[in-house]
Amino acid sequence: MITARHFFLLCLLLTGCAPATLEELRWEGEAETRKLTQELGKIASREELQRALPRLRKRYTKIASLVVQARKWEAGTTQGPSAESEELFIQLARLYEIPGAKELIESAQQEAIRRLDRDL
């Protein structure tokens, strides 16, 4: 049976894991973008991209979740692209040169795009 004490501890643990400020969300978003960029940087063929799709889906979904959270904190503030975003763009452009890669990458982004469309 869950007591009030257990419930309080559970709430404390769950809220302790969530970013507390917009700055923390940005930091976490940049970290996730770096991880995605590193993952993409290791891919050199369509076959490697195909094998990486489940991990890429998770990364895109995590980034989408962070964007949704950040939008709730932001009040019309805008910020230009970060260095991490620029590097991600470069890796995506490189991979788009591989025949069939664009479609695979877009399939990895589908769940994240649906989440953004739904929540924003």
N, C-alpha and C positions, 0 to 999 in steps of 0.2 A: 504494500500500500504506500502510495506517495504521500508523505507528510508535507506540511507547509515548509519545513526546513529543506527537504529534498527538492521541492519545487523552486524555492528561492535559489538554491545552489545551482540547479539546472539553468535557470534564467540567467544567473550570473555568468556561468560558463558560456552560454550561447551568445550573450551580448559582449562578453570579453573577446570573442573571436571576430566580431564585426568591426570594420573600420569606424573610428569615432569622428573623424573629420573629413572634409573634402580633400584636404592635403594628403591624408592617409590613403584615400581612394585613388588619388592621382598617382601616388607612389606605387601602390599595388598594381594599378593599371599599367604603369611603365614597366614594372617588373614582369608582368604577364606578357607584355608586348615583346620584351627582350627574350623571354623564354620561347615565344612563338617564332621570333626571328631566328634564334639559334636552331630551333627545330627545322625551320625551312632551309637554313643555310647548309644543313647536312644532306639535303636531298639533291640528287644529281640526275635522277631518271624518273620516268613515269612509274616504273615498278616500285621504286623507293617511296614515291609520293603515295601510291596506292596503299602500301603497307603503313604509312604514317597517318592515314586519314582518321582513324579513331582518336589518336592523340591530338590531331589538329582540331577535330570537332570539339573536343573538351576545352582546348585553349580558346577557341573562338567563342564558345558558350560562356566561359568564365569572363572573358573581356566584355561580352554583351551584358552580363550581370553587373559588372562594375560600372559600365556606362549608365545603366538604368539607375543604379544607386546614386551615382554622381549627379545625374539630372535632378534627382530629388533634393540634393543639397544646393545645387547651383541656382542662382536667381538671375538668370540672364547673363552671367559672366561667360566670356569666351576666352579661350587660350589657343595660341597657334600650335602647330604640330611640334611634337617633341623630337629629339634626336632619335629616340627609339622608333617613333612612327615613320620617320624618314628612312631608317634602315630597313624596317619592315616593308615599306613600299619598294625599295630596291630589290629585296629578296623575292617579293611577289612578281615584280617585272621580269626578273631572271627566270623564274619558274614558268611564267606564261609563255616563254619562248619554246618550252618543251611541248611537242605535239600532244594534245589531249589533256595537258595539265590544267589549263584554265577551267575546264568543265569539272575536273576532280576537286580543285580548290573551291569552286563555287558550291559543289555538293557538300563540302566540309563546312561551309559557312551558312548553309540553309537554316539549321536550327537556331543559330545565333540571330540571323536576320529576322526570323519569325518572332523571336522573343523581343527584339527591338521594336518591330512593328506593333506587337501586342501591347507592350508596356510603355511605349513612348507615344 
